[in-house]
Amino acid sequence: MNQQSTTGLSRRRLLSLSTGALLTAGLGAATGLAIAPGVAAAAVPPSQRLPLTGSSDRLFWKKSLHEKPIMQCFAFDNVNGEVYVMQRSDRANSKTEGHLAINRMTLSGDLISRMYLNGFGHGIAFGVQPTANGVVLWTEADAQPYKDNSRARVVCRFPWAASTTPITKDDVELFEPIDGMKMASCSLDLDHNTIAVRYTRDGVDGMRVSLYNLDEFAAHDFSNRLADISTRPVHAIGVTPQGYQHYGQHLYLLQGNPYKDCTTPGQKGTGNTVLGRINFNDETDFETRGTDAGYSLTFREPEGLGLYRHPDGQLRLAMGFASGCAGSRQANIYYKANPPV
């Protein structure tokens, strides 16, 4: 039986609102801009920085998701106090064809509902936008073959609608801010009303992240790009990129590999999970810090970053980790204990 949406935010309604009320210029893929990478149209205003050092606290631990595959990333709804966790679906060929499932959960890790996306991508990063009419998700879309996997060609938005019937790219609003972009994904920073888009394309060395005003982006206006930076300063060779999240003038990145043993709890100091930060205004201002968050988990593969609104009202940088063995993977979320500085 399908689970029906309770948001009241239809696709037609989505297309009639602005982003403070979700302003849009229409449905479908927009024409991207062939902008030279690395040239920012305007400086990003100064902001607080989320600490990478210090201890980490556990939000929830060893929680099962609706599907069997590993969690890929997550994003918070800090207005309604919920978290959305993305994973591959159990559908056949989900890895190569980009079929995803999104789990809506409480902050204690209890499952509320789910939604399925067929042909969207790998699940790199995404954003949750609460509105007066319901929740809107911003995700990657239009999966393309990539080695033995898949990656998205563009980004999109659509209203959350709990259901067991999958949606496709024909059901969502597509955005292509840069001509020829590949391996696309996005994150939201609602405090500063911005959207970050990670991408690569032919002729570009490695992954880059562009930053836009969210209202302008939602209106398919990509002309005033705020920044465009390379992720290379913080990515170590041979260590897998595992997600990102931006806040203010800083981009935060996660990388690392799982433990080889999925049955034995890890020991402190044995993992290679690393947090990174790059200043959108100055690529030479960057840092990397190792983290032992969740070190005692089995498998412990880092999977995504997010912005968690702590009970003290301030944001924390949150990290996802998958644990357990294939067929019984579980989701775990930790966050840095120190507030912004």
ChimeraX attribute file (.defattr): number of C-alpha atoms within 10 A of each C-alpha:
attribute: neighborCount
match mode: 1-to-1
recipient: residues
	/A:1	6
	/A:2	9
	/A:3	13
	/A:4	11
	/A:5	16
	/A:6	11
	/A:7	16
	/A:8	14
	/A:9	19
	/A:10	15
	/A:11	18
	/A:12	10
	/A:13	12
	/A:14	24
	/A:15	18
	/A:16	13
	/A:17	15
	/A:18	15
	/A:19	17
	/A:20	12
	/A:21	13
	/A:22	18
	/A:23	19
	/A:24	20
	/A:25	16
	/A:26	15
	/A:27	18
	/A:28	16
	/A:29	16
	/A:30	20
	/A:31	14
	/A:32	17
	/A:33	15
	/A:34	11
	/A:35	15
	/A:36	10
	/A:37	17
	/A:38	14
	/A:39	13
	/A:40	19
	/A:41	14
	/A:42	12
	/A:43	13
	/A:44	18
	/A:45	11
	/A:46	12
	/A:47	13
	/A:48	12
	/A:49	18
	/A:50	22
	/A:51	17
	/A:52	24
	/A:53	14
	/A:54	10
	/A:55	12
	/A:56	20
	/A:57	14
	/A:58	15
	/A:59	16
	/A:60	17
	/A:61	18
	/A:62	16
	/A:63	16
	/A:64	18
	/A:65	25
	/A:66	17
	/A:67	21
	/A:68	16
	/A:69	22
	/A:70	25
	/A:71	30
	/A:72	26
	/A:73	28
	/A:74	30
	/A:75	27
	/A:76	26
	/A:77	21
	/A:78	19
	/A:79	10
	/A:80	10
	/A:81	13
	/A:82	19
	/A:83	22
	/A:84	24
	/A:85	24
	/A:86	28
	/A:87	26
	/A:88	25
	/A:89	24
	/A:90	15
	/A:91	15
	/A:92	9
	/A:93	12
	/A:94	21
	/A:95	21
	/A:96	19
	/A:97	23
	/A:98	26
	/A:99	27
	/A:100	26
	/A:101	27
	/A:102	26
	/A:103	24
	/A:104	26
	/A:105	20
	/A:106	17
	/A:107	18
	/A:108	14
	/A:109	23
	/A:110	16
	/A:111	18
	/A:112	13
	/A:113	18
	/A:114	22
	/A:115	23
	/A:116	24
	/A:117	21
	/A:118	22
	/A:119	25
	/A:120	28
	/A:121	33
	/A:122	30
	/A:123	31
	/A:124	27
	/A:125	28
	/A:126	32
	/A:127	27
	/A:128	25
	/A:129	22
	/A:130	18
	/A:131	16
	/A:132	10
	/A:133	16
	/A:134	17
	/A:135	18
	/A:136	21
	/A:137	19
	/A:138	24
	/A:139	26
	/A:140	32
	/A:141	30
	/A:142	22
	/A:143	25
	/A:144	20
	/A:145	14
	/A:146	14
	/A:147	8
	/A:148	8
	/A:149	16
	/A:150	23
	/A:151	27
	/A:152	26
	/A:153	24
	/A:154	30
	/A:155	27
	/A:156	24
	/A:157	25
	/A:158	21
	/A:159	25
	/A:160	25
	/A:161	25
	/A:162	21
	/A:163	16
	/A:164	16
	/A:165	13
	/A:166	15
	/A:167	18
	/A:168	14
	/A:169	20
	/A:170	10
	/A:171	15
	/A:172	20
	/A:173	22
	/A:174	26
	/A:175	25
	/A:176	23
	/A:177	25
	/A:178	22
	/A:179	14
	/A:180	15
	/A:181	19
	/A:182	20
	/A:183	23
	/A:184	29
	/A:185	29
	/A:186	26
	/A:187	27
	/A:188	28
	/A:189	20
	/A:190	18
	/A:191	9
	/A:192	15
	/A:193	16
	/A:194	20
	/A:195	25
	/A:196	26
	/A:197	25
	/A:198	27
	/A:199	23
	/A:200	20
	/A:201	17
	/A:202	9
	/A:203	6
	/A:204	13
	/A:205	11
	/A:206	12
	/A:207	17
	/A:208	19
	/A:209	23
	/A:210	23
	/A:211	28
	/A:212	26
	/A:213	18
	/A:214	23
	/A:215	19
	/A:216	21
	/A:217	23
	/A:218	25
	/A:219	18
	/A:220	23
	/A:221	21
	/A:222	23
	/A:223	14
	/A:224	14
	/A:225	21
	/A:226	22
	/A:227	23
	/A:228	24
	/A:229	23
	/A:230	22
	/A:231	21
	/A:232	14
	/A:233	16
	/A:234	21
	/A:235	20
	/A:236	13
	/A:237	8
	/A:238	8
	/A:239	13
	/A:240	17
	/A:241	22
	/A:242	25
	/A:243	27
	/A:244	28
	/A:245	26
	/A:246	28
	/A:247	25
	/A:248	20
	/A:249	21
	/A:250	22
	/A:251	22
	/A:252	25
	/A:253	23
	/A:254	26
	/A:255	23
	/A:256	22
	/A:257	19
	/A:258	19
	/A:259	20
	/A:260	12
	/A:261	13
	/A:262	18
	/A:263	13
	/A:264	13
	/A:265	17
	/A:266	19
	/A:267	13
	/A:268	12
	/A:269	11
	/A:270	11
	/A:271	22
	/A:272	17
	/A:273	25
	/A:274	23
	/A:275	24
	/A:276	20
	/A:277	26
	/A:278	24
	/A:279	21
	/A:280	27
	/A:281	19
	/A:282	13
	/A:283	16
	/A:284	10
	/A:285	12
	/A:286	17
	/A:287	14
	/A:288	19
	/A:289	15
	/A:290	17
	/A:291	21
	/A:292	16
	/A:293	23
	/A:294	27
	/A:295	19
	/A:296	15
	/A:297	22
	/A:298	23
	/A:299	25
	/A:300	29
	/A:301	30
	/A:302	31
	/A:303	31
	/A:304	30
	/A:305	31
	/A:306	31
	/A:307	25
	/A:308	25
	/A:309	17
	/A:310	14
	/A:311	7
	/A:312	7
	/A:313	10
	/A:314	12
	/A:315	22
	/A:316	22
	/A:317	27
	/A:318	24
	/A:319	30
	/A:320	29
	/A:321	29
	/A:322	28
	/A:323	29
	/A:324	21
	/A:325	15
	/A:326	12
	/A:327	10
	/A:328	13
	/A:329	21
	/A:330	22
	/A:331	26
	/A:332	24
	/A:333	27
	/A:334	22
	/A:335	24
	/A:336	23
	/A:337	19
	/A:338	18
	/A:339	16
	/A:340	15
	/A:341	8
